[in-house]
């Protein structure tokens, strides 16, 4: 990781600006959420991780897991709002952090499909935000609406020297009526991981020929 000259006071100022800018886009963030988002834009997991590394303290932050009835209620509410759409895809495998599916689209208006891999974070809340290494696209499954998603909206992010330009992406998506807080956070989580894992995901994607992807896609759909 590159050496950063930012200090705790600086990042708090960044968080205040970020909170103000997002409020203008109708995204209300708490101060702690703004701190976490500012820290993640620098490549850290969250503000506590950033502060711990800045202070040169080797601490491991463990967040409590929601268990029992509370967990079941949250999962039920999530599925009611974002029913699973995975029957649209064919699952081909997974890594420690990603589920990997085969998707397809018509090629240049010709009646022929192109098959490719899409990656989703396992801890995705909405199940609507994916990354496509072949096209360097983030794909949002939101049409005809978020609940009954059957097709996607894709965006190719602008790249900085070392990272994706977060705010350019957010501004681009700001006028989309389907963008909400949950999709935004799924996007930010995915961006954070893609910055680190892009090369590995491209390598996974390149292992499969178009013919093999088509065969596996069709084979599972016909089962």
C-alpha positions, 0 to 999 in steps of 0.5 A, spaced: 500 500 500 502 506 498 504 511 504 498 516 505 499 523 508 492 523 510 491 524 518 485 523 522 483 530 522 484 530 514 479 524 513 474 527 518 474 533 514 473 529 507 467 525 511 464 532 512 465 534 505 462 527 503 456 527 507 454 534 505 455 532 497 451 526 498 446 530 501 445 534 495 444 527 491 438 525 496 443 520 500 443 521 507 449 518 511 450 518 518 457 521 520 460 514 522 458 512 515 461 518 512 467 516 515 467 509 513 466 511 506 472 516 506 476 510 509 474 505 504 475 510 498 483 510 500 483 503 500 481 501 508 476 496 510 473 502 514 474 508 519 477 503 525 481 500 520 484 506 517 485 509 524 488 503 527 493 502 521 495 510 522 496 509 529 501 503 527 496 498 532 496 491 530 488 490 532 483 485 529 476 488 529 471 483 529 464 485 528 458 481 532 454 477 527 446 477 528 444 470 530 437 467 531 430 470 530 433 477 528 437 474 523 431 470 520 427 476 520 432 480 517 433 475 511 426 475 510 425 482 509 431 482 505 428 477 500 421 480 500 424 486 497 430 483 493 427 476 491 433 472 488 434 472 481 439 467 480 435 462 476 437 467 470 444 465 471 448 458 471 452 458 477 459 455 475 463 456 482 465 460 487 471 463 491 472 465 498 468 472 497 465 471 490 459 467 487 461 466 480 455 465 475 455 465 467 450 470 464 449 471 456 447 477 452 445 478 444 451 479 440 450 486 436 443 485 435 445 478 432 441 472 434 446 469 437 448 469 444 455 471 448 456 468 454 461 471 460 462 470 467 459 475 472 462 475 479 457 477 486 460 478 493 457 473 497 455 478 502 451 482 497 445 485 500 441 486 494 443 481 489 443 486 484 450 488 483 455 484 479 462 485 476 463 483 469 471 482 468 470 481 460 467 488 459 470 491 465 463 493 467 459 493 473 452 491 472 445 492 476 440 488 475 434 493 476 429 492 470 423 492 469 424 494 477 428 492 482 424 487 485 422 483 479 429 484 475 430 481 469 435 485 465 441 490 467 444 496 466 451 496 465 456 502 467 464 502 465 467 506 471 473 511 469 479 509 472 484 513 476 491 511 477 490 506 482 483 506 483 476 507 481 473 514 481 468 513 486 464 519 486 464 519 478 460 513 478 456 515 484 454 522 480 453 518 474 448 514 477 445 519 481 439 521 476 437 513 476 431 512 480 432 505 482 439 507 485 437 506 493 442 506 499 442 498 499 444 498 492 449 504 493 453 500 499 453 493 495 456 497 489 461 500 494 463 494 497 464 490 490 468 496 488 473 495 494 474 488 493 474 489 485 480 494 486 484 488 490 482 482 486 481 485 479 487 481 476 485 474 479 478 475 477 480 476 469 484 470 470 478 466 472 474 469 467 480 467 461 480 460 463 473 458 460 472 458 452 466 461 450 464 454 447 465 451 454 461 457 458 455 456 453 455 448 454 455 449 461 449 454 461 445 450 456 446 444 460 444 446 467 438 450 464 436 444 460 436 439 467 
